[in-house]
Amino acid sequence: MRSPSGRPTASVRAMGPFWEDRGVPPSVPSAPDATANLADVLPSCLVALGAADDTWLRATGREARITLRPARSVVVVLVDGLGSSALAARAGHARWLTAAKGGGTLKRLRSGFPTTTAAALSTLTTGRAPGTHGVVGYSGWEPDGERVVNLLSGWDSEVPTGWLLASTVFTEATALGVDPVVVGPARYASSGMTANVLGGARYASADTIPQRVDAALAATAAGRSLVYLYVPELDSIGHKHGWESDRWTAALELLDGELARLADRSAPDVGVLVTADHGVLDVPADANIAMDPALLVDVVGIAGDPRCRQLAVRPGTDVPALVEAWRARYGKKAYVASRDEAVAAGWFGAVDARVLPRIGDVVVVARGSWAFNDDRDLDPRKEPRRMIGQHGAMTDDEVFVPLRLAGAFAS
């Protein structure tokens, strides 16, 4: 959304609940419109760099709804799994991130849906919604092969060529005279996901957070650069130990100190923007639900996260009846929608015809802190291994992510 003057609107003010009731059934809440989200980040940075303008935005169909001060170069720090709620709860351990030091600004953005890394990172790097770029979840239904493919780690072996349907902002930045650089752990440098979702950028390997900060400082020392610095540590710790664990807090403290160093040592004309792909919540052991096998009889593929299941069903299945059966069984613990209902409610944004069959026939989105697991093939003699920190659904804890502006971007 543009202001009457043509400048991007500052759509990162305090926001209401992510999912709004617009008269649709309570099991199918509608997504909000015209609010800044991860898709706005990189286009807004290109505008701040003076590389993109309204003409480019109109031509590419992108939005730049985050108002940023001009900068020569930009560092975008993406902290995997750092939600606004968790950050606020640990504010004493993240004083730089949560305080407006040196004129810095802390706001928040919306992630998107599903609140999972594969979809959210693709939204960030393409400037498009999942319904347009095609990465509809942690995993998705591959209709031609009639199978579930892993959209996080399966790009080398499972995901068909051409799955990502939108070009990255990095690819287009080069044509605009900007040097795009990705700074991340060496283990991701040659992965299929990097080649696709981070395509068009030069990859600088750096395994520790301090090393990544050093690499970002070097990449912005001269010229006009757009640097994307990836921090996966908090998400990994959160999955295993929970965001309320001491280990997660210790990792946050280390990160906060290094981000303060990044802001302090960056040249005055370098803008620093810190955000996250999604938030997190801890799922108690007794909130893990083993999905009723009777509701899976006609299901041929289970995609997505435990907090956002997408079910592909065999041809001829009565989908409305199956949706109602799920609602009757789990309606107080999940939003349950048919694919048509989810698309109509805007969950995935505008949906390309090629993306539509990748979305589950039935979408089950956990409410509260519930998680839906497929335990049919588990050994009943063994205790199942569950993640503690989880995400994927529509709660504020998962949807809202921080937007910390510093350096040339500070107000």
C-alpha positions as CSV (number, residue, x, y, z in Angstrom):
1,M,0.0,0.0,0.0
2,R,1.3,3.4,-1.0
3,S,0.7,6.8,0.7
4,P,-0.8,9.6,-1.4
5,S,2.7,11.1,-1.8
6,G,3.9,7.8,-3.3
7,R,6.2,7.0,-0.4
8,P,5.9,3.6,1.2
9,T,3.6,3.7,4.2
10,A,5.0,2.9,7.7
11,S,3.0,-0.2,8.2
12,V,5.0,-1.6,11.0
13,R,3.2,0.2,13.8
14,A,1.4,-1.8,16.6
15,M,-0.9,-4.3,15.1
16,G,-3.9,-6.3,16.2
17,P,-4.4,-10.1,16.0
18,F,-3.0,-11.7,12.9
19,W,-6.2,-13.5,11.9
20,E,-9.3,-11.5,11.6
21,D,-13.0,-12.5,11.8
22,R,-14.8,-11.2,8.7
23,G,-17.9,-13.2,9.0
24,V,-16.4,-16.5,7.8
25,P,-16.9,-19.6,9.9
26,P,-14.7,-19.5,13.1
27,S,-12.8,-22.6,11.8
28,V,-11.6,-20.5,8.8
29,P,-10.3,-17.1,10.0
30,S,-9.3,-14.6,7.3
31,A,-5.8,-13.3,6.8
32,P,-5.3,-9.5,7.1
33,D,-4.7,-7.3,4.1
34,A,-2.3,-4.4,3.5
35,T,0.1,-4.8,6.4
36,A,3.8,-5.1,6.1
37,N,5.3,-8.5,6.3
38,L,8.4,-10.4,5.3
39,A,7.7,-9.9,1.6
40,D,8.3,-6.2,2.1
41,V,11.8,-6.4,3.6
42,L,14.1,-6.7,0.6
43,P,12.1,-4.5,-1.8
44,S,12.1,-1.8,1.0
45,C,15.9,-2.2,1.3
46,L,16.3,-1.7,-2.5
47,V,14.3,1.5,-2.3
48,A,16.5,2.7,0.6
49,L,19.6,1.9,-1.5
50,G,18.2,4.1,-4.3
51,A,18.3,1.0,-6.6
52,A,14.5,0.6,-6.9
53,D,11.6,3.0,-7.1
54,D,7.8,3.1,-7.7
55,T,8.3,2.1,-11.3
56,W,10.2,-1.0,-10.4
57,L,7.7,-1.9,-7.7
58,R,4.8,-1.6,-10.1
59,A,6.6,-3.5,-12.8
60,T,7.5,-6.4,-10.5
61,G,4.3,-6.4,-8.5
62,R,6.1,-6.1,-5.2
63,E,5.4,-3.9,-2.1
64,A,7.8,-1.8,-0.1
65,R,5.7,-0.9,2.9
66,I,8.6,-0.4,5.4
67,T,9.9,3.1,5.4
68,L,13.7,3.2,5.6
69,R,16.2,6.0,5.6
70,P,18.6,6.1,2.6
71,A,21.7,3.9,2.9
72,R,24.7,3.0,0.8
73,S,24.6,-0.6,1.8
74,V,22.3,-2.8,3.9
75,V,22.7,-5.8,6.2
76,V,19.5,-7.8,6.8
77,V,19.9,-10.2,9.7
78,L,17.4,-13.0,9.6
79,V,17.2,-14.8,13.0
80,D,15.5,-18.1,12.5
81,G,12.8,-18.6,15.2
82,L,13.0,-15.3,17.1
83,G,9.4,-14.3,17.7
84,S,8.4,-10.9,19.2
85,S,6.8,-12.6,22.2
86,A,9.8,-14.6,23.1
87,L,12.1,-11.7,22.6
88,A,9.9,-9.5,24.9
89,A,9.9,-12.2,27.5
90,R,13.7,-12.3,27.5
91,A,14.3,-8.6,27.1
92,G,16.7,-8.5,30.0
93,H,19.0,-10.9,28.0
94,A,18.7,-8.9,24.7
95,R,19.2,-5.3,25.7
96,W,20.4,-4.1,22.3
97,L,17.6,-5.8,20.4
98,T,14.9,-4.5,22.7
99,A,16.2,-1.0,23.5
100,A,16.3,2.0,21.2
101,K,20.0,2.6,21.7
102,G,21.6,5.2,19.6
103,G,18.4,6.2,18.0
104,G,17.6,2.6,17.0
105,T,14.0,1.5,16.5
106,L,12.2,-1.8,17.5
107,K,9.0,-2.6,15.8
108,R,7.4,-5.8,14.6
109,L,6.4,-7.5,11.3
110,R,4.1,-10.3,10.4
111,S,5.6,-13.5,9.2
112,G,3.0,-15.1,7.0
113,F,1.4,-18.5,6.7
114,P,2.5,-21.1,7.3
115,T,4.9,-19.8,9.9
116,T,7.7,-22.2,8.9
117,T,11.2,-21.6,7.6
118,A,10.9,-22.9,4.1
119,A,7.8,-20.8,3.3
120,A,8.9,-17.7,5.2
121,L,12.4,-17.5,3.8
122,S,11.0,-17.9,0.3
123,T,8.6,-15.1,1.0
124,L,11.5,-12.9,2.2
125,T,13.8,-13.6,-0.7
126,T,11.3,-13.4,-3.5
127,G,9.1,-10.7,-2.1
128,R,6.0,-12.9,-2.8
129,A,3.5,-14.9,-0.8
130,P,3.6,-18.7,-0.7
131,G,0.6,-18.9,-3.0
132,T,2.7,-17.2,-5.6
133,H,6.3,-18.5,-5.0
134,G,5.1,-22.1,-4.5
135,V,6.8,-23.1,-1.2
136,V,3.6,-23.8,0.7
137,G,5.1,-25.3,3.9
138,Y,7.8,-27.3,5.5
139,S,6.8,-30.0,3.1
140,G,4.2,-30.0,0.3
141,W,2.3,-32.3,-2.0
142,E,3.9,-32.9,-5.3
143,P,0.9,-33.6,-7.5
144,D,2.7,-35.1,-10.6
145,G,4.6,-37.7,-8.5
146,E,1.7,-38.0,-6.0
147,R,4.1,-37.7,-3.0
148,V,5.1,-35.4,-0.2
149,V,8.4,-33.5,-0.8
150,N,10.5,-31.9,1.9
151,L,10.8,-28.2,1.0
152,L,13.5,-27.4,3.6
153,S,16.1,-30.2,3.1
154,G,14.8,-32.0,0.1
155,W,15.8,-29.6,-2.8
156,D,18.7,-31.8,-3.8
157,S,16.9,-35.1,-3.9
158,E,13.1,-34.6,-3.8
159,V,11.9,-31.3,-5.1
160,P,11.3,-31.1,-8.8
161,T,13.3,-28.6,-10.9
162,G,11.5,-25.3,-11.2
163,W,9.4,-25.6,-8.0
164,L,10.2,-22.1,-6.9
165,L,8.0,-20.0,-9.2
166,A,9.3,-16.5,-8.5
167,S,12.7,-15.0,-9.0
168,T,14.6,-13.9,-6.0
169,V,15.2,-10.2,-5.1
170,F,18.9,-11.1,-5.1
171,T,18.8,-12.0,-8.8
172,E,17.1,-8.7,-9.6
173,A,19.3,-6.7,-7.3
174,T,22.3,-7.5,-9.5
175,A,20.6,-5.9,-12.5
176,L,20.0,-2.8,-10.4
177,G,23.7,-2.4,-9.6
178,V,23.6,-3.9,-6.1
179,D,25.9,-6.7,-5.0
180,P,23.9,-9.3,-3.2
181,V,25.7,-11.4,-0.6
182,V,24.5,-14.2,1.7
183,V,26.4,-14.9,4.9
184,G,25.7,-18.2,6.5
185,P,27.1,-21.5,7.8
186,A,29.3,-23.4,5.4
187,R,27.0,-26.5,5.6
188,Y,24.4,-24.6,3.6
189,A,26.7,-23.1,1.0
190,S,26.0,-25.7,-1.7
191,S,22.6,-26.9,-0.7
192,G,19.7,-27.1,-3.1
193,M,17.7,-24.7,-1.0
194,T,20.5,-22.1,-1.1
195,A,20.7,-22.5,-4.9
196,N,17.0,-21.9,-5.3
197,V,15.7,-19.8,-2.4
198,L,18.9,-17.7,-2.1
199,G,19.7,-17.8,-5.8
200,G,21.5,-14.9,-7.4
201,A,23.6,-14.0,-4.3
202,R,27.2,-14.7,-3.6
203,Y,27.6,-17.0,-0.6
204,A,30.1,-16.2,2.1
205,S,30.6,-19.1,4.5
206,A,31.0,-18.3,8.2
207,D,30.2,-20.8,10.8
208,T,29.9,-18.8,14.1
209,I,27.8,-15.8,14.8
210,P,30.9,-13.6,15.4
211,Q,32.4,-14.8,12.1
212,R,29.2,-13.9,10.3
213,V,29.2,-10.5,11.7
214,D,32.8,-10.0,10.6
215,A,31.9,-11.2,7.1
216,A,28.9,-8.8,6.9
217,L,31.2,-5.9,8.0
218,A,33.7,-6.8,5.3
219,A,31.0,-7.1,2.6
220,T,29.6,-3.6,3.3
221,A,33.0,-1.9,3.7
222,A,32.8,-0.4,0.1
223,G,30.4,-0.3,-2.8
224,R,26.7,-0.9,-2.7
225,S,25.8,-4.2,-1.2
226,L,22.7,-6.0,0.0
227,V,23.8,-8.5,2.7
228,Y,21.6,-11.2,4.1
229,L,23.0,-12.7,7.3
230,Y,21.4,-15.9,8.5
231,V,21.3,-17.0,12.1
232,P,19.9,-20.6,12.6
233,E,21.1,-21.2,16.1
234,L,18.1,-20.1,18.1
235,D,15.7,-22.2,16.0
236,S,17.8,-25.3,16.4
237,I,18.1,-24.9,20.1
238,G,14.4,-24.0,20.5
239,H,13.3,-27.2,18.7
240,K,15.4,-29.4,20.9
241,H,15.2,-27.6,24.3
242,G,12.4,-25.1,24.0
243,W,12.7,-21.3,23.8
244,E,12.2,-21.1,27.6
245,S,15.4,-23.1,28.2
246,D,18.6,-21.7,29.5
247,R,20.4,-22.7,26.3
248,W,18.1,-20.6,24.2
249,T,18.5,-17.6,26.5
250,A,22.3,-18.0,26.4
251,A,22.3,-18.1,22.6
252,L,20.1,-15.0,22.5
253,E,22.6,-13.2,24.8
254,L,25.5,-14.0,22.5
255,L,23.5,-12.9,19.4
256,D,22.5,-9.7,21.0
257,G,26.1,-8.8,21.8
258,E,27.2,-9.5,18.3
259,L,24.4,-7.5,16.7
260,A,25.3,-4.6,18.9
261,R,28.9,-5.0,17.5
262,L,27.6,-5.1,14.0
263,A,25.6,-1.9,14.5
264,D,28.5,-0.2,16.2
265,R,31.2,-1.1,13.7
266,S,29.1,-0.6,10.5
267,A,29.9,2.5,8.5
268,P,27.5,5.4,9.2
269,D,25.9,4.9,5.7
270,V,25.1,1.2,6.2
271,G,21.6,0.3,7.3
272,V,21.1,-2.6,9.6
273,L,17.7,-4.4,9.7
274,V,17.1,-7.4,12.1
275,T,14.1,-9.6,11.8
276,A,13.0,-13.3,11.9
277,D,11.2,-15.8,9.7
278,H,8.7,-16.8,12.4
279,G,8.3,-17.0,16.1
280,V,8.0,-20.1,18.4
281,L,6.1,-21.6,21.2
282,D,6.9,-24.5,23.4
283,V,4.5,-27.5,23.1
284,P,3.9,-29.3,26.4
285,A,4.3,-33.1,26.2
286,D,0.6,-33.5,26.9
287,A,-0.4,-31.2,24.0
288,N,1.0,-33.6,21.4
289,I,-2.0,-35.2,19.7
290,A,-1.7,-38.5,17.9
291,M,-4.1,-37.9,14.9
292,D,-7.1,-40.3,14.9
293,P,-6.3,-43.0,12.3
294,A,-10.0,-43.1,11.4
295,L,-9.6,-39.6,10.0
296,L,-6.6,-40.6,7.9
297,V,-8.1,-43.6,6.1
298,D,-8.5,-41.6,2.8
299,V,-5.4,-39.5,3.3
300,V,-2.5,-40.4,0.9
301,G,-0.1,-37.7,2.0
302,I,0.6,-35.7,5.2
303,A,2.6,-32.6,4.6
304,G,3.6,-29.6,6.7
305,D,4.5,-29.2,10.4
306,P,2.7,-30.8,13.4
307,R,1.2,-27.3,14.0
308,C,0.1,-26.9,10.3
309,R,-0.9,-30.2,8.7
310,Q,-1.8,-30.4,5.0
311,L,-3.6,-33.6,4.0
312,A,-3.8,-34.9,0.5
313,V,-6.6,-37.3,0.0
314,R,-7.3,-40.0,-2.6
315,P,-9.5,-39.1,-5.6
316,G,-13.2,-39.3,-5.0
317,T,-12.9,-38.5,-1.3
318,D,-15.8,-36.4,0.1
319,V,-13.6,-33.5,1.2
320,P,-16.4,-31.4,2.9
321,A,-17.5,-34.5,4.9
322,L,-13.9,-35.1,5.9
323,V,-13.5,-31.5,6.9
324,E,-16.6,-31.7,9.1
325,A,-15.3,-34.9,10.7
326,W,-12.1,-33.2,11.6
327,R,-13.9,-30.2,13.0
328,A,-16.2,-32.5,15.1
329,R,-13.1,-34.3,16.5
330,Y,-10.6,-31.5,16.8
331,G,-12.5,-28.2,16.3
332,K,-11.6,-26.8,19.7
333,K,-7.9,-27.6,19.1
334,A,-7.5,-26.6,15.5
335,Y,-8.7,-24.5,12.6
336,V,-9.8,-27.0,9.9
337,A,-10.4,-25.9,6.4
338,S,-10.7,-27.3,2.9
339,R,-8.2,-26.1,0.4
340,D,-10.8,-24.0,-1.2
341,E,-11.8,-22.4,2.1
342,A,-8.1,-21.7,3.0
343,V,-7.5,-20.1,-0.3
344,A,-10.6,-18.0,-0.2
345,A,-9.7,-16.8,3.3
346,G,-6.3,-15.6,2.0
347,W,-4.1,-17.9,4.1
348,F,-1.6,-18.4,1.3
349,G,-2.0,-15.0,-0.3
350,A,-2.9,-14.9,-4.0
351,V,-2.6,-18.5,-5.3
352,D,-1.1,-19.3,-8.7
353,A,-3.0,-22.1,-10.6
354,R,0.3,-24.1,-10.5
355,V,0.5,-23.8,-6.8
356,L,-3.1,-24.8,-6.0
357,P,-2.6,-28.6,-6.2
358,R,0.4,-28.4,-3.9
359,I,-1.8,-27.2,-1.0
360,G,-3.5,-30.0,1.0
361,D,-7.1,-30.9,0.3
362,V,-7.6,-30.4,4.1
363,V,-5.5,-27.9,6.1
364,V,-5.3,-28.5,9.9
365,V,-3.9,-25.5,11.8
366,A,-3.3,-25.9,15.6
367,R,-4.8,-23.5,18.0
368,G,-3.2,-22.8,21.4
369,S,-0.1,-25.0,21.9
370,W,-1.4,-28.2,20.4
371,A,0.5,-30.2,17.8
372,F,-0.8,-33.0,15.5
373,N,1.4,-36.0,15.0
374,D,1.1,-39.1,12.8
375,D,1.9,-42.0,15.2
376,R,0.6,-44.9,13.1
377,D,4.0,-46.3,12.3
378,L,5.6,-45.7,15.7
379,D,6.7,-48.6,17.9
380,P,4.2,-48.6,20.8
381,R,7.0,-49.8,23.2
382,K,9.0,-46.7,22.7
383,E,8.4,-43.1,23.8
384,P,8.0,-40.9,20.6
385,R,10.6,-38.1,20.2
386,R,8.9,-34.8,19.9
387,M,10.2,-31.3,19.3
388,I,9.6,-28.9,22.2
389,G,9.8,-25.6,20.4
390,Q,7.4,-25.6,17.4
391,H,5.8,-23.2,14.9
392,G,3.7,-23.2,11.7
393,A,0.4,-22.0,12.9
394,M,-1.4,-18.7,13.4
395,T,-0.8,-17.7,17.0
396,D,0.7,-14.3,17.7
397,D,3.7,-16.1,19.2
398,E,4.4,-17.6,15.8
399,V,3.3,-14.8,13.5
400,F,4.8,-11.6,14.9
401,V,8.6,-11.1,14.5
402,P,10.8,-8.2,15.5
403,L,11.9,-5.5,13.2
404,R,15.0,-3.8,14.7
405,L,16.4,-0.9,12.7
406,A,19.9,0.5,13.4
407,G,22.8,2.2,11.7
408,A,21.7,4.4,8.8
409,F,18.1,3.1,9.3
410,A,17.9,4.4,12.9
411,S,15.3,7.1,13.4
